[in-house]
Amino acid sequence: MDVSLLQSMTERVSGLATPSVLPSDAWPLGERVTTWARANGLVLGDPDSSPLGRARCDRLAARLFPAADLDRLELLGRWLTWAFALDDMLDCEPLAASATGVHGLYEALLAAVRRGHATPGARPLESTLVELWDATAAGMTRDWRRRFLQHMEEHRAGCAQEAVNRRIGEAPGVDDYPSVRRRACAPFLFDLVEPMLDVELPTGLLVTPWWKNLSEATADIVAWSNDVASHAREAERGDAHNHVTVLSAAYDFPPERTVEWVVERIEHRAGDLAAAGRTMDEALNWLQLTPERRSDVERVVGVFLALPRAHIDWLCESGRYRPRAEDRRQGDDGPRRAKGLWDVLASM
């Protein structure tokens, strides 16, 4: 497969053309996030030995908010690490094919948040979630907290449905896949943009068609780019919840051709996102916001518009989706290098 596929996409699509910035003073961030993850039992042993340890969530946080201070970036890096740890648990046995197990895990997590403390002897996912929630939600309104938890409930439902599909051997159809994928792609993480910027979106904005178009386009680009990166790993374990796999099964196309098709669909969604960005002034004028509230919204929208390229840049440098076969071929000779997305595509 052409390893320049996604890179050429960023060159063709104006909305994805501007590379994200990795701040030069963010170098201590990786050690801080890794130390926290290991101390709390999310990463065990050598960080390079697991996809979660190789993910380098600190770099994604820094690319998304290059002007933020290290403490705030560390909090986001912790949230991203936690979300990927949850994702790994939900995608592996015994929860991968057990909707009951998914609901049970999530029930414990949400109960701990509402209670304000983890149960004695709680698993790391529960205790760290309470810590992250306390550090994040304290400065946010009840509306934001309710929205965040509702998005966690949506994620719960999406992951439970995926578990049912795996158990009965089904996969979502082509038309249903985008909405199904959005629910299972940790939608609560997008809510973290607001506390990172110390702002909160007006409730009236969130119910407008314009915001729906912008937020769903951002989520689709992120999710489908992630599908391209993770396809080899998910295909290896027989997981059909991937855009490449869904299209391949529906149209009997080989994966190499279907990856190109997914990239074309990402390009189309990037056009939708850019169009939403161009109509922002019209949407905000209709809402008649105060200058301060308008500025808050514009800052959040700026992050949403930049997020897809930052995510792609992170995928290219992260080792999260390095195939196992790549590990075996490395052997014990020579230095190890965390493989990024271009390596994944080259190995397919």
C-alpha positions in Angstrom: 0.0 0.0 0.0 1.1 3.6 -0.7 2.5 4.9 2.6 1.9 8.4 1.5 -1.9 7.9 1.3 -3.0 9.9 4.3 -0.2 12.3 4.0 -1.2 13.1 0.4 -4.7 13.6 1.7 -3.6 16.4 4.0 -1.8 18.0 1.1 -4.9 17.9 -1.1 -7.5 19.0 1.5 -7.2 22.6 2.5 -8.9 22.1 5.9 -6.2 19.5 6.8 -3.2 21.3 5.2 -1.9 23.1 8.2 0.3 20.8 10.4 -0.3 20.9 14.1 2.4 22.4 16.4 4.2 20.4 19.0 5.5 22.9 21.6 9.2 22.7 22.2 8.8 23.1 26.0 6.4 20.1 26.3 9.1 17.5 26.5 8.6 16.8 30.3 4.9 16.0 29.6 5.4 12.5 28.4 7.3 11.4 31.5 4.7 13.0 33.8 1.8 11.3 32.1 3.6 7.9 31.9 4.6 8.2 35.6 1.0 8.8 36.5 -0.3 6.0 34.4 2.2 3.5 35.8 1.7 4.6 39.4 -2.1 4.1 39.1 -1.9 0.7 37.4 -3.2 1.8 33.9 0.2 0.9 32.3 2.0 -2.1 33.7 5.7 -2.9 33.2 7.7 -1.4 30.4 5.5 1.2 28.7 6.9 0.1 25.3 5.5 -3.4 25.8 1.8 -2.4 25.4 -0.2 -0.4 22.8 -1.4 1.9 25.7 2.2 2.5 26.8 3.3 3.3 23.3 0.4 5.6 22.6 2.1 8.8 23.7 -1.2 10.6 24.6 0.9 13.5 25.9 1.8 14.4 22.3 -1.8 14.4 21.2 -2.7 16.7 24.1 0.2 19.1 23.3 -0.7 19.2 19.6 -4.3 20.0 20.4 -3.5 22.8 22.8 0.0 24.1 22.0 -0.4 27.2 24.1 -1.7 25.5 27.3 0.5 25.1 30.4 2.0 21.8 31.4 -0.4 21.1 34.3 -3.4 21.5 32.0 -1.9 19.4 29.3 -1.0 16.7 31.8 -4.7 16.5 32.9 -5.8 16.1 29.2 -3.0 13.5 28.7 -4.3 11.6 31.7 -7.8 11.7 30.3 -6.7 10.4 26.9 -4.7 7.6 28.6 -7.7 6.7 30.7 -10.0 6.6 27.7 -7.6 4.4 25.7 -7.2 2.1 28.7 -11.0 1.8 28.9 -11.1 1.1 25.1 -8.6 -1.7 25.5 -10.6 -3.3 28.2 -13.8 -3.1 26.3 -12.2 -4.5 23.1 -10.7 -7.6 24.8 -12.1 -10.6 26.5 -14.1 -11.1 28.6 -15.9 -7.8 27.9 -15.5 -7.7 24.1 -18.5 -10.0 23.5 -20.4 -9.4 26.7 -22.9 -6.5 26.8 -23.7 -7.5 30.4 -20.0 -7.0 31.3 -19.8 -3.7 29.5 -22.8 -2.4 31.4 -21.5 -3.7 34.7 -18.1 -2.0 34.2 -19.7 1.3 33.3 -22.2 1.0 36.1 -19.3 0.9 38.6 -17.6 3.8 36.9 -20.6 6.1 36.8 -21.6 5.2 40.3 -18.2 6.2 41.6 -18.4 9.5 39.8 -21.9 10.3 41.2 -20.8 9.1 44.7 -17.7 11.1 44.7 -15.3 8.3 45.5 -14.2 4.9 44.3 -15.1 1.8 46.2 -12.5 0.2 48.4 -10.1 -1.8 46.4 -11.5 -0.5 43.1 -9.8 -1.3 39.8 -7.6 1.4 38.4 -10.1 2.6 35.8 -12.6 3.5 38.6 -10.2 5.2 41.0 -8.5 7.2 38.3 -11.8 8.3 36.8 -12.9 9.8 40.1 -9.6 11.6 40.3 -9.9 13.0 36.8 -13.5 14.0 37.3 -12.8 15.9 40.5 -9.9 17.8 38.8 -12.0 18.6 35.7 -15.6 19.1 36.7 -15.1 21.4 39.7 -15.0 24.5 37.6 -17.8 23.6 35.2 -21.6 24.1 35.5 -24.2 21.5 36.2 -25.2 21.6 32.5 -21.7 20.7 31.4 -21.4 17.9 33.9 -24.8 16.5 32.9 -23.8 16.6 29.2 -20.4 14.9 29.8 -22.1 12.1 31.8 -24.7 11.7 29.1 -22.0 11.3 26.5 -20.5 8.6 28.7 -23.9 6.9 28.8 -23.9 7.0 25.0 -20.5 5.5 24.9 -21.7 2.8 27.2 -24.6 2.0 24.9 -22.4 2.0 21.8 -19.8 -0.3 23.3 -22.6 -2.7 24.6 -24.0 -2.9 21.1 -20.6 -3.7 19.7 -20.3 -6.5 22.2 -23.7 -7.9 21.1 -22.6 -7.7 17.5 -19.4 -9.6 18.3 -21.2 -12.3 20.2 -23.8 -13.0 17.4 -21.3 -12.4 14.5 -22.9 -9.3 13.0 -21.5 -5.9 12.1 -23.2 -2.5 11.4 -24.3 -1.7 7.9 -22.7 0.9 5.7 -25.5 3.5 6.3 -25.6 2.9 10.1 -21.9 2.8 10.7 -21.1 6.6 11.0 -23.6 7.1 13.9 -22.7 3.8 15.5 -19.0 4.7 15.3 -19.6 8.1 16.9 -21.1 6.6 20.0 -18.3 4.1 20.5 -15.6 6.8 19.9 -15.7 8.2 23.4 -17.8 11.3 22.6 -17.2 12.6 26.1 -13.6 13.4 25.2 -14.8 16.2 22.9 -16.5 17.9 25.9 -13.0 18.3 27.5 -12.2 21.1 25.0 -14.2 23.5 27.1 -12.5 23.0 30.5 -9.2 23.0 28.7 -10.0 26.6 27.5 -11.8 27.6 30.7 -15.0 28.3 28.7 -18.4 26.7 28.4 -20.6 26.5 25.3 -24.1 28.1 25.4 -26.9 25.5 25.7 -28.7 27.2 22.8 -25.7 26.5 20.5 -25.6 22.8 21.2 -29.1 22.2 19.7 -28.5 24.0 16.5 -28.1 22.1 13.1 -24.9 24.1 12.6 -23.2 22.7 15.7 -24.4 19.2 14.9 -22.8 19.5 11.4 -19.6 20.8 12.8 -19.2 18.4 15.8 -20.3 15.3 13.8 -17.9 16.1 10.9 -15.0 16.5 13.4 -15.9 13.2 15.1 -16.2 11.3 11.8 -12.8 12.5 10.6 -11.2 11.5 13.8 -13.0 8.1 14.0 -12.4 7.1 10.4 -8.7 8.2 10.5 -8.4 6.0 13.6 -10.0 3.2 11.7 -7.4 3.4 9.0 -4.6 3.2 11.6 -6.2 0.4 13.6 -7.5 -1.7 10.8 -4.6 -4.2 10.8 -4.8 -4.8 14.5 -8.6 -5.1 14.5 -8.6 -7.4 11.5 -6.1 -9.6 13.2 -8.5 -10.2 16.1 -11.5 -10.5 13.8 -13.2 -7.3 15.0 -15.6 -6.0 12.3 -16.2 -2.6 13.9 -14.0 -0.7 11.5 -14.9 1.5 8.5 -12.5 -0.4 6.2 -14.0 -3.8 7.2 -17.6 -2.6 7.0 -17.1 -1.3 3.4 -15.0 -4.4 2.4 -17.8 -6.7 3.6 -20.6 -4.7 2.0 -19.0 -4.4 -1.5 -16.6 -7.3 -1.6 -13.6 -5.0 -2.1 -10.0 -5.9 -1.0 -8.8 -4.0 2.1 -6.2 -2.1 0.1 -8.8 -0.6 -2.1 -11.2 0.0 0.7 -8.7 2.0 2.7 -8.4 4.4 -0.2 -12.2 4.6 -0.2 -12.3 5.5 3.5 -9.6 8.2 2.9 -11.8 9.6 0.2 -14.7 9.7 2.6 -12.5 11.4 5.1 -11.7 14.0 2.5 -15.4 14.6 1.9 -16.1 15.0 5.6 -13.2 17.4 5.8 -15.0 19.5 3.2 -18.2 19.4 5.4 -16.2 20.5 8.4 -14.6 23.4 6.4 -18.1 24.5 5.2 -19.3 24.5 8.8 -16.4 26.7 9.8 -17.1 29.2 7.0 -20.7 29.6 8.2 -19.8 30.1 11.8 -20.4 33.9 11.7 -23.9 33.4 10.4 -24.7 30.9 13.1 -23.3 33.0 15.9 -25.1 36.1 14.6 -28.4 34.2 14.8 -27.7 33.3 18.4 -27.1 36.9 19.3 -24.3 36.1 21.8 -22.5 38.7 23.9 -19.0 39.5 22.6 -17.5 37.5 25.4 -19.6 34.4 24.8 -19.0 34.7 21.1 -15.3 34.7 21.7 -15.6 31.6 23.9 -17.5 29.7 21.1 -14.9 30.8 18.5 -12.1 29.4 20.6 -13.8 26.1 20.9 -14.7 25.9 17.2 -11.0 26.7 16.4 -10.0 23.6 18.3 -12.6 21.5 16.6 -11.4 22.7 13.2 -7.8 21.9 14.0 -8.4 18.6 15.8 -8.5 16.3 12.8 -5.1 17.3 11.5 -3.6 17.2 15.1 -5.1 13.7 15.4 -3.6 12.6 12.1 -0.2 14.0 13.0 -0.4 12.1 16.3 -1.4 8.9 14.6 1.7 9.2 12.4 4.1 9.3 15.4 2.2 7.2 17.9 3.1 3.5 18.4 -0.4 2.5 19.6 -1.3 0.7 16.4 1.9 -1.1 15.6 1.0 -4.6 14.5 2.2 -7.6 16.5 3.9 -8.9 13.4 6.0 -5.8 13.3 7.1 -6.5 16.8 8.2 -10.0 15.9 10.2 -8.9 12.9 12.2 -6.5 15.0 13.8 -9.2 17.0 16.4 -8.3 19.6 19.0 -6.7 17.4 19.2 -3.0 17.1 17.3 -0.2 18.8 13.5 -0.3 19.0 11.5 2.4 17.4 7.8 3.0 18.0 6.1 2.5 14.7 3.6 5.1 13.5 0.8 5.2 11.0 3.0 5.1 7.9 4.6 1.9 9.2 1.2 0.4 9.7 0.0 1.2 6.2 3.3 -0.1 4.7 2.8 -3.4 6.5 -0.7 -4.0 5.2 
